[in-house]
Amino acid sequence: GAEVQTDYIPLLNSLAMYGWQLTCVLPTPIVKTNREGNLSTKQIVFLQRPSLPQKAKKKESKVNNL
């Protein structure tokens, strides 16, 4: 009967425009209760962005010219 809510979805959506992707979410042992009795936890979020293919092409062309 518990409902889980996350508040990092807007952050992920804004970073997705620039190629960032969520790779891992680690829950922490930190649990807090607010006045209404709702529980909240802290989480560590890992993001990564794939390397840009344009840089790889430039390096390849330099190697081929040598």
TAQUI-V562748 format. One record per backbone hydrogen bond with DSSP energy under -0.5 kcal/mol. NH is the residue of the N-H (numbers start at 0). CO is the residue of the C=O. If there is no record, write none. Layout:
BEGIN
nh co
NH CO
NH CO
END
This chain:
BEGIN
nh co
3 1
11 7
12 8
13 9
14 10
15 11
16 12
17 14
18 15
19 14
20 47
22 45
23 45
25 43
26 24
27 41
30 28
31 39
33 37
36 33
39 31
41 29
43 25
44 42
45 23
47 20
49 18
54 51
55 51
56 52
57 53
58 54
59 55
60 56
61 57
62 58
63 59
64 60
65 61
65 62
END
